[in-house]
Amino acid sequence: MSLPRLFRCLSLSLAIIAPGVALAEPSAIYLVRHGEKAAVGQDPDLTPQGQARAQAIAAMLARTGITSIHSTPTNRTRQTAQPLAQRLGLEVQLYDPRAPKALVEKVKALSGPVLVVGHSNTLPELVRMFGGAPGSDIGDDEYDRLYQLTPAAGGTVRTVLFSTPAAP
């Protein structure tokens, strides 16, 4: 095969593959802190209020098309992610909160909307690493922030901040 013909074939192949590569980035990334936790224990469970918040998060995100759910291995984060995972028939993927770069790389290789459940001291940095604007620090008693990060023009990331409802 001649060099010009090989180059044309390679160019055509890249043109066919390129749109698929562009789709590998998630269309939206949702990040949320776990729900309210019990005050005792090394790895506390969610309180009834935290469980109600987890159900509210599931209701809010059920129709967003979430394709992947990621949580740290603590009880409270997994319990926050579980209602949505059950509703969508997805398995919660665990990540190490001490290795945020690995999570960011993994999520950026996915397509479709993604949910990440973390902690007050890890979410702001994750939002930054995904290109978003985290705003102020998350207080120890603050459980209602839900970040939506979406790709915008020029490679920027649009950050929208929602509040999840508290239990009645």
C-alpha positions as YAML, in Angstrom:
chain: A
units: angstrom
residues:
- id: 1
  name: MET
  ca: [0.00, 0.00, 0.00]
- id: 2
  name: SER
  ca: [1.37, 3.41, -0.92]
- id: 3
  name: LEU
  ca: [2.08, 5.96, 1.78]
- id: 4
  name: PRO
  ca: [-0.60, 8.45, 0.56]
- id: 5
  name: ARG
  ca: [-3.21, 5.68, 0.45]
- id: 6
  name: LEU
  ca: [-2.22, 4.49, 3.93]
- id: 7
  name: PHE
  ca: [-2.51, 8.06, 5.19]
- id: 8
  name: ARG
  ca: [-6.02, 8.40, 3.66]
- id: 9
  name: CYS
  ca: [-7.12, 5.12, 5.25]
- id: 10
  name: LEU
  ca: [-5.72, 6.18, 8.61]
- id: 11
  name: SER
  ca: [-7.41, 9.60, 8.34]
- id: 12
  name: LEU
  ca: [-10.74, 7.98, 7.47]
- id: 13
  name: SER
  ca: [-10.41, 5.58, 10.39]
- id: 14
  name: LEU
  ca: [-9.69, 8.42, 12.79]
- id: 15
  name: ALA
  ca: [-12.65, 10.41, 11.46]
- id: 16
  name: ILE
  ca: [-14.93, 7.45, 12.14]
- id: 17
  name: ILE
  ca: [-13.51, 6.80, 15.61]
- id: 18
  name: ALA
  ca: [-13.25, 10.44, 16.79]
- id: 19
  name: PRO
  ca: [-16.96, 11.00, 17.48]
- id: 20
  name: GLY
  ca: [-17.02, 7.91, 19.68]
- id: 21
  name: VAL
  ca: [-13.99, 9.13, 21.59]
- id: 22
  name: ALA
  ca: [-15.71, 12.46, 22.23]
- id: 23
  name: LEU
  ca: [-18.70, 10.60, 23.69]
- id: 24
  name: ALA
  ca: [-16.48, 8.91, 26.25]
- id: 25
  name: GLU
  ca: [-16.75, 11.95, 28.53]
- id: 26
  name: PRO
  ca: [-19.77, 11.98, 30.85]
- id: 27
  name: SER
  ca: [-22.63, 14.26, 29.79]
- id: 28
  name: ALA
  ca: [-23.09, 15.32, 33.42]
- id: 29
  name: ILE
  ca: [-21.46, 14.56, 36.73]
- id: 30
  name: TYR
  ca: [-23.54, 14.80, 39.89]
- id: 31
  name: LEU
  ca: [-21.68, 15.01, 43.19]
- id: 32
  name: VAL
  ca: [-23.33, 14.80, 46.60]
- id: 33
  name: ARG
  ca: [-22.30, 14.37, 50.19]
- id: 34
  name: HIS
  ca: [-23.70, 11.41, 52.11]
- id: 35
  name: GLY
  ca: [-26.88, 11.96, 54.10]
- id: 36
  name: GLU
  ca: [-27.05, 12.66, 57.82]
- id: 37
  name: LYS
  ca: [-25.05, 10.13, 59.82]
- id: 38
  name: ALA
  ca: [-25.36, 8.70, 63.32]
- id: 39
  name: ALA
  ca: [-23.15, 10.48, 65.85]
- id: 40
  name: VAL
  ca: [-21.53, 7.31, 67.18]
- id: 41
  name: GLY
  ca: [-19.23, 4.67, 65.78]
- id: 42
  name: GLN
  ca: [-16.17, 4.52, 63.58]
- id: 43
  name: ASP
  ca: [-18.20, 3.92, 60.40]
- id: 44
  name: PRO
  ca: [-21.71, 5.18, 61.23]
- id: 45
  name: ASP
  ca: [-24.86, 4.38, 59.31]
- id: 46
  name: LEU
  ca: [-27.31, 6.98, 58.06]
- id: 47
  name: THR
  ca: [-29.90, 8.29, 60.49]
- id: 48
  name: PRO
  ca: [-33.58, 8.06, 59.51]
- id: 49
  name: GLN
  ca: [-33.23, 11.65, 58.24]
- id: 50
  name: GLY
  ca: [-30.18, 10.61, 56.18]
- id: 51
  name: GLN
  ca: [-32.10, 7.65, 54.76]
- id: 52
  name: ALA
  ca: [-34.94, 9.98, 53.78]
- id: 53
  name: ARG
  ca: [-32.43, 12.30, 52.09]
- id: 54
  name: ALA
  ca: [-30.95, 9.34, 50.18]
- id: 55
  name: GLN
  ca: [-34.47, 8.51, 48.94]
- id: 56
  name: ALA
  ca: [-34.95, 12.16, 47.93]
- id: 57
  name: ILE
  ca: [-31.67, 12.12, 45.98]
- id: 58
  name: ALA
  ca: [-32.81, 8.94, 44.22]
- id: 59
  name: ALA
  ca: [-36.12, 10.60, 43.31]
- id: 60
  name: MET
  ca: [-34.33, 13.73, 42.04]
- id: 61
  name: LEU
  ca: [-31.87, 11.82, 39.86]
- id: 62
  name: ALA
  ca: [-33.99, 8.87, 38.74]
- id: 63
  name: ARG
  ca: [-34.79, 10.39, 35.34]
- id: 64
  name: THR
  ca: [-31.40, 11.93, 34.58]
- id: 65
  name: GLY
  ca: [-30.12, 8.82, 32.83]
- id: 66
  name: ILE
  ca: [-27.42, 8.01, 35.39]
- id: 67
  name: THR
  ca: [-25.26, 5.22, 33.98]
- id: 68
  name: SER
  ca: [-22.72, 4.83, 36.77]
- id: 69
  name: ILE
  ca: [-22.71, 5.41, 40.54]
- id: 70
  name: HIS
  ca: [-19.52, 5.81, 42.61]
- id: 71
  name: SER
  ca: [-19.18, 5.89, 46.39]
- id: 72
  name: THR
  ca: [-16.46, 5.74, 49.00]
- id: 73
  name: PRO
  ca: [-16.53, 2.46, 50.95]
- id: 74
  name: THR
  ca: [-18.05, 3.93, 54.13]
- id: 75
  name: ASN
  ca: [-21.51, 2.80, 55.25]
- id: 76
  name: ARG
  ca: [-23.00, 6.30, 55.04]
- id: 77
  name: THR
  ca: [-21.91, 6.95, 51.43]
- id: 78
  name: ARG
  ca: [-22.93, 3.51, 50.21]
- id: 79
  name: GLN
  ca: [-26.30, 3.86, 51.96]
- id: 80
  name: THR
  ca: [-26.77, 7.26, 50.27]
- id: 81
  name: ALA
  ca: [-26.01, 5.79, 46.83]
- id: 82
  name: GLN
  ca: [-28.01, 2.57, 47.25]
- id: 83
  name: PRO
  ca: [-31.61, 3.81, 46.72]
- id: 84
  name: LEU
  ca: [-30.74, 5.24, 43.30]
- id: 85
  name: ALA
  ca: [-28.65, 2.19, 42.40]
- id: 86
  name: GLN
  ca: [-31.56, -0.11, 43.28]
- id: 87
  name: ARG
  ca: [-34.03, 2.03, 41.38]
- id: 88
  name: LEU
  ca: [-31.83, 1.99, 38.25]
- id: 89
  name: GLY
  ca: [-30.54, -1.58, 38.58]
- id: 90
  name: LEU
  ca: [-26.92, -0.41, 38.87]
- id: 91
  name: GLU
  ca: [-24.11, -1.60, 41.09]
- id: 92
  name: VAL
  ca: [-22.38, 1.00, 43.26]
- id: 93
  name: GLN
  ca: [-18.71, 1.26, 42.29]
- id: 94
  name: LEU
  ca: [-16.44, 1.92, 45.27]
- id: 95
  name: TYR
  ca: [-13.55, 4.40, 45.09]
- id: 96
  name: ASP
  ca: [-10.76, 5.39, 47.44]
- id: 97
  name: PRO
  ca: [-11.29, 8.98, 48.68]
- id: 98
  name: ARG
  ca: [-7.51, 9.23, 49.20]
- id: 99
  name: ALA
  ca: [-6.99, 8.72, 45.44]
- id: 100
  name: PRO
  ca: [-9.23, 11.36, 43.84]
- id: 101
  name: LYS
  ca: [-7.20, 11.51, 40.62]
- id: 102
  name: ALA
  ca: [-7.94, 7.83, 39.92]
- id: 103
  name: LEU
  ca: [-11.68, 8.47, 40.34]
- id: 104
  name: VAL
  ca: [-11.59, 11.54, 38.08]
- id: 105
  name: GLU
  ca: [-9.77, 9.61, 35.35]
- id: 106
  name: LYS
  ca: [-12.19, 6.70, 35.65]
- id: 107
  name: VAL
  ca: [-15.29, 8.90, 35.51]
- id: 108
  name: LYS
  ca: [-13.96, 10.99, 32.60]
- id: 109
  name: ALA
  ca: [-13.62, 7.77, 30.57]
- id: 110
  name: LEU
  ca: [-17.34, 7.01, 31.00]
- id: 111
  name: SER
  ca: [-20.27, 8.19, 28.94]
- id: 112
  name: GLY
  ca: [-23.66, 9.35, 30.15]
- id: 113
  name: PRO
  ca: [-24.48, 10.99, 33.49]
- id: 114
  name: VAL
  ca: [-22.59, 9.82, 36.58]
- id: 115
  name: LEU
  ca: [-23.22, 10.14, 40.33]
- id: 116
  name: VAL
  ca: [-20.38, 10.45, 42.85]
- id: 117
  name: VAL
  ca: [-21.15, 10.23, 46.58]
- id: 118
  name: GLY
  ca: [-18.45, 11.56, 48.89]
- id: 119
  name: HIS
  ca: [-17.72, 13.53, 52.03]
- id: 120
  name: SER
  ca: [-17.71, 17.18, 53.08]
- id: 121
  name: ASN
  ca: [-13.91, 17.26, 53.06]
- id: 122
  name: THR
  ca: [-13.50, 15.57, 49.65]
- id: 123
  name: LEU
  ca: [-16.30, 16.94, 47.45]
- id: 124
  name: PRO
  ca: [-14.95, 20.48, 46.91]
- id: 125
  name: GLU
  ca: [-11.64, 19.10, 45.61]
- id: 126
  name: LEU
  ca: [-13.43, 16.60, 43.36]
- id: 127
  name: VAL
  ca: [-15.58, 19.39, 41.93]
- id: 128
  name: ARG
  ca: [-12.39, 21.38, 41.19]
- id: 129
  name: MET
  ca: [-10.67, 18.35, 39.62]
- id: 130
  name: PHE
  ca: [-13.65, 17.83, 37.31]
- id: 131
  name: GLY
  ca: [-13.35, 21.51, 36.31]
- id: 132
  name: GLY
  ca: [-16.27, 22.86, 38.32]
- id: 133
  name: ALA
  ca: [-16.62, 25.63, 40.90]
- id: 134
  name: PRO
  ca: [-17.26, 24.20, 44.40]
- id: 135
  name: GLY
  ca: [-18.16, 27.44, 46.16]
- id: 136
  name: SER
  ca: [-17.65, 27.69, 49.91]
- id: 137
  name: ASP
  ca: [-16.49, 24.83, 52.11]
- id: 138
  name: ILE
  ca: [-19.14, 22.31, 53.15]
- id: 139
  name: GLY
  ca: [-19.98, 22.55, 56.85]
- id: 140
  name: ASP
  ca: [-20.05, 19.50, 59.09]
- id: 141
  name: ASP
  ca: [-23.81, 19.95, 59.49]
- id: 142
  name: GLU
  ca: [-24.52, 20.57, 55.80]
- id: 143
  name: TYR
  ca: [-25.95, 17.65, 53.83]
- id: 144
  name: ASP
  ca: [-28.08, 19.24, 51.13]
- id: 145
  name: ARG
  ca: [-25.62, 20.22, 48.36]
- id: 146
  name: LEU
  ca: [-25.97, 18.51, 45.02]
- id: 147
  name: TYR
  ca: [-23.54, 19.63, 42.33]
- id: 148
  name: GLN
  ca: [-24.32, 19.19, 38.64]
- id: 149
  name: LEU
  ca: [-21.28, 19.59, 36.38]
- id: 150
  name: THR
  ca: [-21.85, 19.74, 32.63]
- id: 151
  name: PRO
  ca: [-19.43, 20.38, 29.79]
- id: 152
  name: ALA
  ca: [-19.83, 23.86, 28.32]
- id: 153
  name: ALA
  ca: [-18.44, 25.72, 25.31]
- id: 154
  name: GLY
  ca: [-14.69, 26.03, 25.01]
- id: 155
  name: GLY
  ca: [-13.92, 23.08, 27.25]
- id: 156
  name: THR
  ca: [-15.24, 24.76, 30.38]
- id: 157
  name: VAL
  ca: [-17.51, 23.09, 32.92]
- id: 158
  name: ARG
  ca: [-20.80, 24.62, 34.03]
- id: 159
  name: THR
  ca: [-21.56, 24.17, 37.74]
- id: 160
  name: VAL
  ca: [-25.15, 24.19, 39.01]
- id: 161
  name: LEU
  ca: [-25.80, 23.81, 42.71]
- id: 162
  name: PHE
  ca: [-29.05, 22.20, 43.88]
- id: 163
  name: SER
  ca: [-30.38, 21.51, 47.37]
- id: 164
  name: THR
  ca: [-31.70, 18.11, 48.29]
- id: 165
  name: PRO
  ca: [-34.81, 18.18, 50.47]
- id: 166
  name: ALA
  ca: [-34.55, 17.32, 54.14]
- id: 167
  name: ALA
  ca: [-36.80, 14.78, 55.78]
- id: 168
  name: PRO
  ca: [-40.16, 16.20, 56.93]
...
